[in-house]
Amino acid sequence: MSGNVTSLFRSTAAHSPSMAALARESGETASAGPVDFCIPCNPYFPTPAMFDEMAGRLRDIITYYPSSADTITAELCGLLQLPPQCVAMGNGSTELITWIDHLLVRESLAVPVPTFGRWTDQPMETGKRVDMFPLQESSGFTLDLARYAEFIRARGTRAVVVCNPNNPDGGYQNKQALVQFMDAMADRDLVVIDESFLEFAEAEAEPSVVQEAMLRPNVVVLRSLGKNFGLHGIRFGYLVANPALAGRVRSMLPKWNLNSLAEHVVFMLRDHGAEYAQSLHQVRRDRLEMSGQLAALPGLTVYPSQGNFLFVRLPVGAEGTVVRDRMLTEHRVLVRECGNKIGSSSRFLRLVVRPQPDVRRLVSGMEQVLYGAGRGAAVPEPAAGNGYSSGTAAVDRLMSETNGKGMRAVTAQSAPAAIGAGNGAGVGAGAGAGAGFPGIGAAPAAAAVAAPVAAPAVGTGTPLPAAVPVAAAAATVGPVPMPMAAAAPPVPRPAPYESPVPVPQPAPYQGPVPVPQPAPYPQPVPAAAAVPAPAPAPVPVAAVPVAPMASPMAAYPPPTGPTPPGVPARGGLTAAQVRGTNGLESVQAAGRPGPQNWPNAAGMGQVG
C-alpha cells in the first residue's frame, strides 16, 4: 500500500479513516483490503447463510421505503423483551448521542478519558463544559466509581457518562456497583450508561442495567447493534430509559430514520438467536487466546478487557504511528493507534479480537516491526513515570498543575510545571452553557479564559454513599419487574490504588508474559453453557484487595451551582484550549413475542 493510504490517518481528527476511504486510496475492494484489527465488530455474525439471504433480496431491500421506526422498534423490543415506550432506535448510536446532548445535557458533562471520542467532542461542539476524569495508566486504566463521584460533586457537573465496557481499554464495572453509582447520582440531571460493547462481556451472567434504568427518572442506557451484529455499515442502535426520557428523544427522530437494511436485519434476528449467541462465545474464547499471544511479546502490556478489543501498550521506544503505518504497508494489517484519543497517547494500540489465523498474522507482523528479524529482550521500563497518559498538550498542562495535589486553581497565565505521578484530579474542559433545559443547546460561548475559582480538594477514595431514594416515575411501565431494593448489601469495590495493587510491568523476556486479568468481582458468574476455552497457557490472576462500599452522603463536598458561561471548569480549561496545540491560547472549537432462544436485554447474549 502506498504512502497516500497511511496519510489518511493523519487527516482524521478523533477517529480512523473508513474502510471505504482506504479501499479507494489503495485501488482495492474492501474485501481484498487489509486484515482489519481496527473496526470493533463481530467477525462471526451474520453467518454466511444470512449474508446470502440478504444478497438475494438486495434489490427489493434498497428499492422500497422501510417501515416506520415504530414498527422496527416494536420488533426489536419483542426480541429483547423490552417495553417499546422505553426504547428509542437511532441511525447508529452516534445519532442518539447527538440528541442526548441537545435535549438532555444542560450545561456540563463528566466523562472518564480515554473513551469513545463522541462523548467528549459532541458536547464541546455545542458549547457545553466537559469535565474529563483521567483514567490512570498506573492503575491499569481502571475507573474508580467512588473517586469519579467525588470528582463530579466537586465540579458540580450536571450530566454523567460511564462506558461499560469502556472503549478503548475494555474496563468493566460490576452491575451492582453501577446501580449504586446511579443512585448516588440521583440529584444529577442525567446519567448515561453506554453499553455499546456489553454483549461481549462474560464477567457476570446478567451485566446490563437496562431494567434498573427504566425505573429511574434520570438514567439512559445506550446500546449498539452494528458492533454486536458485525454490521457497522447498517447504522442502527437504541437507547433504553423511563418512558418520559425515551419518548422525548423518540419524538425528535424522523419517521424513517432507520433504513431498509436495518429493518431486514432486525426481522431476520428472530430465527438466528442461537447463531448469534454462539458468535459471542467464540469472540470471548478468541479474546483469551489473543491476550496470551500478545502478552508473550517482549515489552508489550495487555490490559484486562471485557470488550471485543484489547488495549495494549507498546514497548518503550516504539511509536504507535510508525507501528501502524508499517503494519499496514508491510504486512497488510490495519491497527488502531490511539494517539488522537484524549487521555491516551501514540504508545497505545487498540486491537480488535479476531479469529486465530488473523491473530497469528498480527503477532508475526508485530514481531518483525518491533524487534526486527527476531525477538529481542524487552526494553526496561523507566524507574518512574506519569500516572496517566495523554496525547493532548492542554491535558498535559492541567495534569502537571493538579495531578496528585487536588484541584487547586489554575489560571490561564500559569506556566507548565513538571508532570507528577499519582492519583489525581480530572481534567475539566468546557466553554459556556447551552440553552435552558430541556431546550436545544445555544451557540458556543467565547473561548476566553476567566480565572477559575478554587475548589475543595478531592479526597482519596471516599466510598460511594448509600442509595438515594428516587421517585418511581416509571412505575406504570408495562411488564417490567420493579423490585426496588431499598437496602442492598454492601458492594465490594477496588481499594484506592495507593494501596499495594499489582500493576503489570514489562520485564526482560524469559518466556510467555502472564496476561493481566480483571480485578475479581464478588463472585463472577460464568456464561451459561459457555464453550470451554482452550487457553494457551495457565494465566495467574493477581489478587486485588477490596473494601466495603458504604458511607453517608455527607462524605462528599456539597454540590455546587452551575458554572457561568465562558468560565472553565474549576482547575480546568475551556473546550477550545483542550483542542489547542499548546493549551494556552484559545482556538476556534472546531410487538411479536420473542423466541425462546433469543437472549433478553438483561442477559445480553448469555443464552446459547
C-alpha positions, -999 to 999 in steps of 0.1 A, spaced: 0 0 0 12 35 -8 21 63 15 -12 80 3 -31 54 23 -12 60 56 -16 97 51 -54 92 55 -48 86 92 -30 119 96 -60 137 82 -86 123 107 -92 141 140 -105 116 166 -113 85 145 -97 62 119 -105 66 82 -133 44 69 -126 11 51 -142 26 20 -117 55 20 -88 31 25 -101 9 -4 -105 40 -27 -70 52 -20 -54 18 -24 -74 8 -55 -86 -24 -38 -120 -36 -29 -128 -36 9 -130 -74 8 -95 -76 -7 -81 -50 17 -60 -54 49 -69 -77 78 -89 -54 100 -79 -51 137 -92 -16 138 -130 -16 135 -145 -33 165 -172 -56 151 -182 -92 155 -164 -114 129 -188 -144 133 -221 -127 127 -241 -126 104 -235 -161 92 -226 -167 55 -262 -180 50 -276 -148 64 -254 -127 40 -266 -149 11 -302 -143 21 -296 -105 22 -278 -106 -11 -307 -124 -27 -332 -98 -16 -309 -67 -21 -329 -53 -50 -361 -52 -30 -344 -40 2 -329 -9 -14 -357 -1 -38 -385 5 -13 -392 26 17 -386 9 51 -414 6 76 -417 33 102 -392 34 131 -421 24 155 -426 -9 135 -389 -18 136 -386 -8 173 -416 -30 182 -399 -60 166 -366 -54 183 -384 -49 217 -402 -82 211 -368 -100 208 -353 -82 238 -384 -83 260 -384 -46 265 -415 -23 265 -415 -2 233 -424 30 252 -390 28 270 -369 24 237 -358 48 210 -339 35 180 -315 57 161 -294 57 129 -264 45 149 -256 52 185 -239 84 175 -272 99 163 -286 91 198 -256 107 214 -262 138 194 -299 140 206 -289 132 242 -266 162 241 -291 185 225 -321 175 246 -309 162 280 -274 178 287 -279 212 302 -245 229 307 -219 203 317 -210 167 312 -185 145 330 -167 116 313 -137 94 321 -109 96 295 -97 79 273 -131 69 259 -152 70 228 -145 104 211 -181 115 206 -187 117 244 -160 144 246 -164 161 212 -202 162 208 -209 184 239 -179 206 233 -192 213 198 -224 227 213 -206 248 238 -210 227 269 -184 222 296 -168 188 295 -152 176 328 -128 149 319 -117 124 346 -84 108 336 -81 71 340 -46 63 354 -21 42 335 -5 33 368 -37 16 379 -44 -2 346 -69 24 334 -94 12 360 -123 35 367 -128 40 405 -165 49 407 -162 64 442 -135 89 431 -154 96 400 -184 105 421 -163 128 443 -149 145 411 -185 151 398 -197 166 430 -166 188 434 -171 201 398 -208 205 401 -213 186 368 -249 181 358 -247 151 334 -225 120 338 -213 93 314 -199 58 322 -190 35 293 -192 -2 303 -170 -17 289 -150 13 282 -135 20 247 -105 17 242 -93 -2 273 -123 -26 278 -125 -18 315 -156 -33 332 -178 -22 361 -198 -47 382 -236 -43 378 -243 -38 415 -216 -11 417 -231 7 387 -266 6 402 -253 21 434 -235 47 415 -266 56 396 -285 61 428 -257 82 442 -261 104 411 -299 107 416 -296 145 420 -278 150 387 -298 159 355 -287 128 336 -267 96 340 -258 78 307 -245 42 308 -231 34 274 -233 -4 270 -223 -5 233 -198 -34 239 -215 -51 268 -227 -82 249 -191 -93 246 -186 -93 284 -186 -125 304 -178 -113 340 -215 -116 350 -245 -136 338 -267 -105 336 -245 -75 333 -269 -49 318 -286 -22 338 -315 -17 314 -341 -29 338 -329 -6 365 -327 24 341 -364 21 332 -373 27 368 -352 58 374 -360 93 363 -326 104 351 -309 73 336 -304 64 300 -287 32 287 -272 33 252 -268 2 231 -252 -5 198 -264 -31 172 -238 -27 145 -209 -38 167 -227 -68 182 -241 -80 149 -210 -73 128 -228 -47 107 -212 -13 112 -224 -2 78 -260 -6 88 -264 23 111 -286 12 140 -286 14 178 -311 21 206 -314 36 240 -335 25 270 -349 48 296 -381 56 315 -410 65 291 -406 102 296 -369 104 286 -372 78 258 -403 95 245 -385 129 244 -357 115 222 -381 95 201 -403 125 194 -374 143 177 -363 115 154 -376 114 118 -403 88 110 -379 70 86 -346 74 104 -339 37 101 -332 22 66 -345 -9 49 -313 -29 55 -317 -22 93 -354 -33 91 -345 -65 72 -318 -75 97 -340 -68 128 -367 -91 113 -341 -118 105 -328 -120 140 -357 -139 154 -346 -170 135 -309 -167 143 -307 -163 181 -286 -195 186 -261 -185 159 -258 -150 175 -252 -164 210 -225 -188 196 -208 -160 179 -204 -141 212 -190 -172 229 -164 -176 201 -154 -139 204 -148 -144 242 -127 -175 235 -107 -156 209 -101 -127 233 -85 -151 259 -62 -167 233 -53 -134 216 -44 -119 250 -20 -147 257 -3 -145 224 2 -107 225 13 -107 262 41 -131 252 57 -103 230 86 -87 249 78 -54 265 42 -54 254 15 -49 281 -21 -61 275 -48 -46 297 -78 -65 310 -108 -62 287 -144 -73 286 -149 -58 251 -142 -73 217 -109 -55 216 -76 -53 236 -58 -22 247 -20 -27 245 10 -6 255 39 -8 231 75 -14 244 95 17 254 108 34 223 81 21 200 60 49 184 24 39 176 21 58 143 52 42 129 40 7 140 6 14 125 20 26 91 45 -3 89 19 -29 98 -4 -16 71 22 -11 43 45 -41 50 20 -67 64 -14 -55 52 -27 -54 88 -48 -25 100 -45 -15 137 -59 14 157 -32 38 171 -47 58 200 -26 90 200 -57 110 189 -78 100 219 -78 124 248 -62 107 278 -42 83 256 -10 86 236 6 71 205 23 45 227 -11 26 228 -29 5 203 -65 -9 204 -66 -43 187 -99 -59 177 -104 -95 187 -103 -117 156 -100 -154 146 -68 -172 153 -54 -173 117 -57 -134 116 -41 -132 151 -11 -152 140 -6 -128 111 -9 -99 135 16 -113 160 41 -122 133 39 -87 119 43 -71 153 74 -92 160 91 -80 128 81 -44 132 90 -42 169 121 -64 171 134 -68 135 144 -102 123 140 -119 157 127 -113 192 150 -92 214 150 -87 251 122 -64 264 132 -28 268 132 -20 306 106 5 319 118 38 334 120 38 372 92 63 375 66 78 352 33 95 349 2 80 364 -17 89 332 -10 91 295 -21 118 272 -16 129 236 -31 163 242 -9 192 252 -37 210 271 -44 179 292 -7 176 300 -6 211 312 -36 208 335 -24 174 349 11 189 356 -7 215 378 -31 193 396 -21 156 395 -17 142 429 -23 177 446 -60 180 445 -79 205 424 -63 239 431 -69 269 409 -51 271 376 -50 304 357 -45 308 320 -12 325 327 4 298 349 34 281 334 35 244 330 52 225 358 68 192 359 43 164 354 38 145 387 26 110 392 -2 99 414 -39 98 416 -52 130 405 -80 152 398 -97 150 365 -94 173 336 -121 200 332 -129 213 298 -156 235 286 -169 268 273 -202 281 282 -236 266 289 -263 256 265 -298 269 264 -320 263 295 -330 227 300 -346 210 282 -342 230 250 -316 226 224 -281 239 232 -273 275 224 -244 287 204 -209 281 219 -197 308 243 -165 326 236 -133 307 244 -119 335 266 -105 321 298 -115 335 331 -96 328 363 -112 297 378 -124 296 414 -105 273 437 -124 241 445 -121 219 475 -95 192 472 -107 158 462 -103 131 488 -85 98 482 -112 72 477 -142 81 497 -167 52 492 -200 58 474 -229 69 495 -260 48 503 -286 48 476 -306 79 473 -344 73 470 -357 80 436 -393 87 426 -408 57 408 -418 79 379 -419 49 356 -440 27 378 -465 22 351 -440 7 327 -455 -24 311 -443 -59 322 -411 -47 337 -403 -61 372 -399 -33 398 -381 -46 428 -365 -15 443 -341 -29 468 -340 -2 495 -312 -18 515 -289 -36 491 -260 -54 507 -226 -36 505 -209 -40 472 -171 -46 472 -151 -21 452 -115 -18 442 -94 -3 470 -77 31 463 -48 25 440 -23 39 465 -28 5 482 -3 -21 470 -22 -33 439 0 -53 415 3 -34 382 17 -55 353 50 -42 341 72 -54 313 102 -75 323 132 -89 304 119 -117 282 121 -151 299 91 -168 284 54 -161 280 43 -130 299 12 -135 321 -19 -119 308 -33 -92 331 -68 -101 343 -97 -80 355 -99 -74 393 -120 -102 408 -157 -94 414 -176 -107 444 -184 -140 427 -182 -138 389 -208 -160 373 -196 -178 341 -217 -175 310 -244 -202 308 -235 -231 286 -201 -215 278 -179 -233 254 -147 -244 271 -118 -222 260 -85 -239 253 -62 -214 270 -27 -214 255 -11 -213 290 -22 -210 326 -29 -174 335 -23 -163 371 -48 -138 384 -35 -111 408 -54 -107 440 -67 -72 445 -78 -60 479 -114 -48 482 -131 -27 507 -168 -22 516 -186 5 497 -209 24 520 -207 58 536 -231 87 543 -238 113 517 -222 139 539 -188 124 530 -190 143 497 -184 180 492 -218 197 488 -230 201 452 -220 234 436 -241 256 413 -237 258 375 -205 273 361 -212 307 345 -209 309 307 -174 313 294 -158 302 327 -138 269 325 -143 241 350 -126 247 383 -90 240 378 -97 232 342 -96 245 306 -121 256 280 -131 233 252 -111 254 227 -79 250 248 -83 212 251 -83 211 213 -55 236 210 -19 229 203 -3 243 234 -31 246 260 -25 283 265 -41 301 235 -78 299 226 -86 285 192 -118 280 172 -137 250 185 -140 230 157 -450 -65 190 -445 -101 185 -433 -123 214 -396 -131 212 -384 -167 206 -372 -188 234 -336 -190 222 -330 -152 218 -310 -135 246 -330 -109 265 -318 -74 273 -305 -82 307 -286 -114 298 -271 -98 267 -262 -129 249 -256 -152 278 -281 -178 265 -269 -201 237 
